[in-house]
Amino acid sequence: MKRMFEPLTRMVMSNLLARGGHGPAAIVGVRTMASSLLAHRRMAVTAAVSRVVMLLSVALVAVPVVLPAKAVAVAAVTSSSPSAAELRRAVVAESALVWRVYRDIHEHPELGKQEHRTHDLLKRELTRLGYTEFVESKLAPTAVIAVLDTKRPGPVIALRAEMDARPTQEPADHDPRSTIDGVMHNCGHDAHAAMLLGTAALLSKHPEWISGRVVFVFQPAEETQGGADDIVNEGILERLGVEAIFAQHSVSGMPVGTVNVAAGPTMAGSAYFTLHITGDGSHAAQPSAGNDVLLAAASIVHDLANMPARRIDILSRPVVISPTSFVAGTDAGTNVLPGEAVVKGTIRAFEQAEPSGSSDSTTIGAIMRRYLDGASTALGVGYELDIRQGSPPTVNDERLFARLSAPLAAGWGAGFDTTPYRGMFSEDFAFYTESLPSLYFGLGIARDGLGSGGVHSPEFTIHPSALVEGVRLMGLVAISATEVGVAK
């Protein structure tokens, strides 16, 4: 198979050499990545063709375009900033590293607060890149926090990526594929970590493009309690003097090469509820002898899911209540009506579902309890409701957005979308946005049938070309933020 692609590689190299003198440098990382793909025995020929062509196309884009001197001056933020072509060439040079680490993390997923192998891998790679300043977290010991100090005056910014996987069985036809049964990277955290490592490599090799300090935060436990909130509560970023923080997330269905970011609240906060419904059980042939808890619980589940549309003005207060688990009865027999049911689910909103100590009758929690008081009485059952607050809403700082959106859009080119939006997904990056000026970007990952499966689903995939774009985005963010500043 390797011989099969050698003529293609030679052809592209010849084309690159004919178009400018930078072809060999641009192709090195791509050839390494292609060899890695070809060496993987599980890969089908058709998949190999698709990915090698994609990787070679990245190199073609990287060929420098000769611009008039005036155009070059406009393209650069300042004389020390790279042109768009220079940045892209430098990003492509890190593509082999990014692909290798992405595949490694994807094939060895680890759940939240268990990311020991991922921690060791990332720290080892950062050390190889020359990083020596690391900050340990007592509350989040699997975090990897590295500092790049240019020794020049400038802002202190942080770039953050997640590391943890989810409890999902990955389909057998995925490549790369998890080697751990029941655990899968289906939210893009493996890609985010690899992209941030690529950004760390990029900036360490081109410190002339930035000033001040850049803190790279590889954060564990985004999918579980503790993670961003642990790092914030420990005061690590505050002690490092971080003035602003940035992150990106894969967006299913959005084309590779596109980015979105908007000012203000962009992602909902989360809360989680557990509802115990109790009553008298009975023989299934005589439901009148008990409270028919199962049927009562089914009715309540239906009403909870419909509640936002009927009891809340969702135009001004977007709310989603989603029951996600319903357990009642046992396998002991199909002729018994149970006396207990447990319903679990999530609440998404741009407000706290049940603020601690609040007596406000209009909170989401108060509305749920008022409904349950009436429903339980009518159905003849009892209930206990527990609501646990998760992440707050993610809010992009409006002044930081106003300061950086123009240079970022100019540096990115076509596909930089600043249309205002709000989504009901939640993210623990929100804990950073409560304490620091922050911007959270969406990154397109869809191309050629990959990257269209929803996050948290077994069908989730990422097109490999998105990895290069993620490095370019974070590199551009760091360059722009340190050039124009982040101060309010």
C-alpha atoms as one frame of an Amber mdcrd trajectory, in Angstrom:
protein
   0.000   0.000   0.000   2.919   2.306   0.744   4.241   1.903  -2.815   0.750
   2.652  -4.056   0.876   6.229  -2.703   4.533   7.024  -3.462   3.821   8.391
  -6.979   1.085  10.622  -5.541   3.450  11.987  -2.916   6.169  12.655  -5.495
   3.680  14.381  -7.773   2.515  16.750  -5.040   6.099  17.492  -3.954   7.035
  18.349  -7.552   4.016  20.623  -7.772   4.971  22.348  -4.549   8.576  22.838
  -5.681   7.376  24.301  -8.967   5.153  26.826  -7.176   7.569  28.240  -4.684
  10.629  26.985  -2.659   8.681  25.964   0.441   7.262  22.656  -0.747   9.588
  20.269   1.131   9.126  22.053   4.450   5.372  22.053   4.084   5.175  18.398
   3.116   7.361  16.912   5.895   4.631  16.789   8.491   2.098  15.605   5.940
   4.263  12.700   4.755   4.828  11.642   8.353   1.097  11.677   8.994   0.428
   9.765   5.763   2.948   7.093   6.731   1.305   6.761  10.135  -2.070   6.314
   8.511  -0.758   3.768   5.979   1.012   1.767   8.686  -2.214   1.295  10.618
  -3.308  -2.204   9.637  -6.950  -1.730  10.378  -7.393   1.089   7.885  -9.205
   0.241   4.682  -7.669   1.327   1.378 -10.505   3.723   0.620 -10.193   5.411
   3.996  -6.431   5.757   3.505  -6.915   7.374   0.089  -9.386   9.881   1.497
  -7.196  10.893   4.394  -3.916  11.070   2.455  -5.547  13.267  -0.194  -6.955
  15.464   2.585  -3.562  15.812   4.232  -1.799  16.586   0.971  -4.428  19.211
   0.202  -3.549  20.928   3.478   0.049  21.155   2.282  -1.060  22.635  -1.027
  -2.948  25.353   0.833   0.209  26.036   2.789   2.209  27.106  -0.292   3.011
  30.793   0.179   1.167  33.334  -1.898   3.266  36.269  -3.077   1.456  39.460
  -2.130   2.303  43.069  -2.861   4.179  44.754  -0.020   1.146  46.869   0.827
  -1.097  43.805   1.084   1.363  42.030   3.375   1.409  45.003   5.728  -2.388
  44.964   5.922  -2.535  41.198   6.526  -0.282  41.385   9.557  -1.544  42.816
  12.837   1.907  44.353  13.457   5.355  43.946  11.963   6.060  41.053  14.361
   2.901  39.121  13.477   2.953  36.425  10.793   1.079  36.732   7.533  -1.807
  34.340   6.996   0.398  32.220   4.721   3.262  32.153   7.234   0.945  31.098
  10.022  -0.600  28.351   7.924   2.808  26.979   6.905   3.920  26.911  10.537
   0.692  25.200  11.589   1.046  22.520   8.915   4.567  21.842  10.181   3.013
  20.678  13.471   0.371  18.486  11.835   2.263  15.199  12.314   2.563  15.823
  16.056  -1.103  16.772  16.351  -2.323  13.730  14.424  -0.110  11.319  16.376
  -1.213  12.627  19.766  -4.865  12.797  18.708  -4.816   9.142  17.639  -3.016
   8.112  20.837  -5.493   9.864  23.132  -8.481   8.661  21.118  -7.342   5.041
  21.271  -6.693   5.259  25.031  -9.652   7.225  26.467  -9.903   7.910  30.180
 -12.881   9.081  32.207 -12.903  12.263  34.274 -10.320  12.443  37.082  -8.736
   9.237  35.760  -6.712  10.823  32.935  -3.346   9.574  34.225  -2.030   8.225
  30.932  -3.201  11.311  29.057  -1.547  13.523  31.679   1.765  11.711  31.287
   1.593  11.794  27.493   0.903  15.534  27.305   3.529  16.465  29.882   6.107
  14.305  28.125   5.378  15.933  24.775   5.490  19.445  26.278   8.837  18.660
  27.899  10.186  17.505  24.535   9.094  20.850  23.121  11.229  22.609  25.714
   8.619  23.511  28.315  10.009  23.566  31.833   7.501  25.623  33.833   4.603
  23.439  34.965   2.003  24.202  37.633   0.522  21.337  39.657  -3.085  21.280
  40.838  -3.939  19.653  44.151  -7.664  19.551  43.406  -7.215  18.399  39.809
  -4.013  16.326  39.890  -4.399  14.998  36.334  -4.397  18.541  34.915  -1.392
  19.644  32.881  -0.668  23.380  33.117   2.361  24.724  31.245   3.630  28.295
  30.906   5.360  29.910  27.932   7.151  33.110  28.973   8.450  35.333  26.172
  10.359  37.515  28.662   8.804  40.528  26.963   6.144  42.831  28.409   2.649
  41.837  27.442  -0.594  40.306  28.674  -0.945  36.937  30.384  -3.513  34.803
  28.605  -4.637  31.191  29.015  -5.661  28.675  26.369  -7.682  25.721  27.641
  -8.581  22.241  26.359 -10.288  19.257  27.984  -8.875  15.729  28.332 -11.572
  13.322  29.537 -13.699  10.787  27.661 -17.219   9.468  28.168 -18.800   6.082
  29.050 -19.818   5.074  25.516 -19.068   2.010  23.384 -17.412   3.088  20.140
 -18.586   1.472  16.888 -16.248  -1.134  15.395 -15.891   0.704  12.070 -14.383
   3.888  13.505 -10.756   4.688  12.790  -9.123   5.657  15.039 -11.110   3.629
  17.552 -11.047   3.278  21.319  -9.189   0.236  22.651 -11.074   0.472  25.952
 -14.486  -1.221  26.034 -17.284   1.115  27.060 -15.175   4.305  26.986 -15.002
   6.670  24.024 -13.964  10.188  23.107 -17.274  11.353  21.645 -17.157  15.006
  22.634 -13.929  15.986  20.900 -11.759  16.373  23.980  -9.027  14.227  22.445
  -8.922  16.567  19.466  -9.011  19.673  21.652  -6.037  18.439  23.699  -4.050
  17.541  20.566  -4.839  20.925  19.002  -3.701  22.763  22.132  -0.481  20.742
  22.180   0.046  21.719  18.546  -0.507  25.347  19.523   2.049  24.999  22.313
   4.528  23.636  19.756   3.715  26.421  17.289   4.206  29.259  19.758   7.320
  27.779  21.370   8.969  27.739  17.932   7.773  31.230  17.048   7.933  33.272
  20.272   8.559  36.385  18.162   4.876  36.305  17.223   3.663  36.883  20.771
   4.521  38.846  23.904   3.851  38.376  27.594   2.993  34.877  28.757   0.714
  32.105  27.531  -0.664  29.525  29.987  -1.735  26.221  28.444  -4.431  24.525
  30.536  -5.111  20.860  29.758  -8.109  20.386  32.017  -9.511  17.082  33.300
 -13.061  16.161  34.283 -15.165  18.382  32.046 -17.808  15.652  31.892 -17.974
  15.162  35.661 -18.039  17.277  38.798 -14.750  19.016  39.390 -12.498  20.191
  36.616 -12.770  23.833  35.664 -14.335  24.685  39.012 -11.482  22.923  40.821
  -8.867  24.933  38.950 -10.767  28.190  39.507 -11.365  27.475  43.200  -7.702
  26.614  43.698  -6.752  30.068  42.431  -4.134  28.797  39.970  -4.960  31.198
  37.144  -5.235  34.082  39.574  -1.767  33.359  40.972  -0.354  33.200  37.459
  -1.853  36.606  36.719  -4.045  35.401  33.850  -5.999  38.301  32.361  -8.166
  36.416  29.848  -8.852  32.826  28.845  -9.872  31.225  25.541 -11.080  27.806
  24.390 -12.696  26.075  21.439 -15.108  23.185  20.993 -15.873  20.908  18.083
 -19.251  21.642  16.468 -20.886  18.688  14.735 -22.240  19.418  11.289 -20.356
  22.708  10.908 -17.951  22.605   7.933 -14.208  22.404   8.436 -12.698  25.871
   8.055 -15.549  27.692   9.779 -15.515  29.225  13.246 -18.244  30.862  15.282
 -18.045  33.164  18.288 -20.516  35.704  19.658 -20.644  38.136  22.538 -22.688
  37.574  25.676 -24.378  34.394  26.956 -23.795  31.675  24.371 -24.336  28.371
  26.186 -26.831  27.454  28.874 -26.041  26.482  32.417 -26.881  23.006  33.639
 -28.620  21.438  36.610 -29.473  17.812  37.348 -32.514  16.439  39.136 -33.438
  13.189  40.837 -37.127  12.557  41.527 -38.268   9.725  43.810 -41.951   8.828
  43.457 -43.428   6.495  46.056 -46.721   4.802  46.847 -48.287   1.402  47.440
 -47.518  -1.410  45.037 -50.033  -4.096  44.087 -50.656  -7.092  41.897 -50.813
  -6.102  38.238 -54.283  -7.666  38.019 -55.560  -5.293  40.685 -54.049  -1.809
  40.215 -56.856  -0.294  42.298 -55.338  -1.946  45.363 -52.327   0.355  45.181
 -51.296   3.718  43.758 -50.042   2.471  40.379 -46.772   4.331  40.877 -45.429
   3.385  37.468 -48.349   4.972  35.627 -48.233   8.032  37.895 -44.500   8.424
  37.241 -45.032   8.101  33.487 -47.570  10.901  33.601 -45.188  13.084  35.607
 -42.303  12.434  33.191 -44.495  13.541  30.297 -45.542  16.723  32.096 -41.998
  17.634  33.179 -40.751  17.438  29.615 -43.610  19.683  28.459 -43.400  22.071
  31.408 -41.171  24.811  29.877 -43.536  25.334  26.935 -46.629  25.607  29.145
 -45.473  27.150  32.439 -42.477  29.357  31.489 -42.138  32.202  28.992 -39.403
  30.464  27.015 -39.023  33.415  24.639 -37.502  35.484  27.437 -36.363  32.536
  29.601 -35.093  29.663  27.416 -35.433  26.444  29.431 -35.187  22.747  28.598
 -36.202  20.008  31.062 -35.203  16.570  29.823 -35.950  13.418  31.815 -33.192
  10.999  30.808 -33.670   8.000  33.090 -36.807   6.224  34.367 -36.440   3.195
  36.622 -39.382   1.310  38.166 -39.997  -2.290  39.085 -37.641  -5.253  38.915
 -37.144  -8.378  36.850 -38.700 -10.450  39.639 -42.009 -10.661  37.839 -44.153
  -8.994  35.219 -47.285  -9.259  37.326 -46.239  -6.768  40.024 -46.879  -3.026
  40.021 -43.950  -1.369  41.840 -44.259   0.955  44.789 -41.376   3.199  43.769
 -40.017   4.904  40.662 -36.901   7.027  40.170 -36.682   9.642  37.437 -33.461
  11.487  36.639 -32.773  14.234  34.147 -31.185  17.564  33.323 -32.308  21.180
  33.273 -30.721  23.667  30.859 -31.268  27.402  31.249 -29.495  30.756  31.344
 -30.308  31.071  35.051 -29.819  28.954  38.133 -32.562  26.368  38.383 -32.828
  26.675  42.145 -30.631  29.340  43.745 -29.497  28.410  47.224 -31.635  30.008
  49.918 -33.963  31.668  47.416 -37.666  32.066  48.232 -38.477  33.273  44.705
 -41.593  31.448  43.510 -40.682  31.986  39.855 -37.465  29.932  39.775 -37.458
  26.772  37.691 -37.149  24.640  40.807 -40.097  26.397  42.450 -42.246  25.867
  39.341 -41.340  22.162  39.262 -42.154  21.702  42.953 -45.466  23.523  42.653
 -46.469  21.218  39.807 -45.312  18.112  41.705 -47.309  19.159  44.794 -50.512
  19.159  42.751 -49.702  16.114  40.600 -48.683  13.922  43.518 -51.891  14.775
  45.376 -54.035  14.073  42.333 -52.270  10.775  41.611 -52.116   9.656  45.229
 -48.313   9.317  45.405 -45.524  10.926  47.356 -42.366  12.502  45.963 -38.917
  13.824  46.844 -37.089  16.129  44.423 -33.391  16.901  44.567 -31.853  19.485
  42.214 -28.075  19.796  41.917 -26.615  22.804  40.149 -24.029  22.001  37.489
 -22.198  24.538  35.350 -23.324  28.156  35.111 -24.064  29.693  31.698 -21.076
  30.326  29.427 -20.757  34.052  28.803 -18.380  35.530  26.232 -17.033  38.848
  27.472 -18.476  41.643  25.347 -15.505  43.999  25.649 -13.018  41.242  24.880
 -15.125  40.229  21.876 -15.219  43.836  20.641 -11.446  44.101  21.004 -10.523
  40.858  19.258 -13.273  40.005  16.780 -11.975  42.274  14.002  -8.327  41.133
  14.031  -9.417  37.513  14.387 -11.826  37.763  11.468  -9.138  39.436   9.340
  -6.558  36.812  10.238  -8.914  33.851   9.744 -10.497  34.895   6.481 -13.725
  33.443   5.076 -15.796  31.378   7.484 -15.420  33.492  10.629 -19.013  33.838
  11.878 -19.935  36.331  14.611 -23.713  35.945  14.330 -25.266  36.110  17.830
 -26.537  32.753  19.052 -27.508  30.860  22.196 -27.403  27.106  22.626 -28.746
  24.802  25.318 -25.604  22.715  25.635 -23.552  23.431  28.739 -19.822  23.490
  29.413 -17.735  23.824  32.545 -15.636  26.457  30.743 -18.407  28.629  32.178
 -16.624  28.601  35.551 -13.742  30.482  33.953 -16.127  32.976  32.351 -17.466
  33.861  35.813 -14.043  34.989  37.001 -12.131  36.080  33.864 -12.815  37.820
  30.555 -13.299  34.851  28.239 -14.109  33.833  24.689 -15.380  30.391  23.700
 -15.209  29.444  20.005 -17.032  26.830  17.972 -14.853  24.938  15.467 -16.229
  23.245  12.355 -15.307  19.548  12.053 -17.531  18.243   9.224 -16.280  17.152
   5.805 -16.763  14.177   3.479 -19.253  12.390   5.728 -17.193  12.747   8.917
 -17.989  15.154  11.734 -21.771  15.034  11.382 -22.609  12.712  14.300 -23.828
  14.490  17.408 -21.641  15.007  20.463 -22.067  12.319  23.132 -23.418   9.889
  20.531 -21.540   6.746  19.385 -21.604   8.166  15.846 -19.469  11.177  16.771
 -16.412  11.617  14.520 -14.039  14.399  13.488 -12.589  14.965  10.035  -8.773
  14.936  10.366  -8.391  18.266   8.533 -10.178  19.979  11.435  -7.150  19.313
  13.647  -4.982  21.690  11.634  -7.711  24.342  11.707  -7.985  24.086  15.492
  -4.261  24.760  15.872  -4.537  27.692  13.478  -7.435  29.139  15.467  -5.752
  28.908  18.857  -2.497  30.209  17.426  -4.284  33.170  15.865  -6.111  33.856
  19.143  -2.835  33.926  21.089  -1.099  36.134  18.526  -4.008  38.573  18.286
  -4.614  38.716  22.043  -1.000  39.421  22.898  -0.709  42.005  20.094  -3.842
  44.090  20.688  -4.101  43.330  24.420  -6.938  42.008  26.511  -7.345  44.753
  29.116 -10.827  46.192  29.516
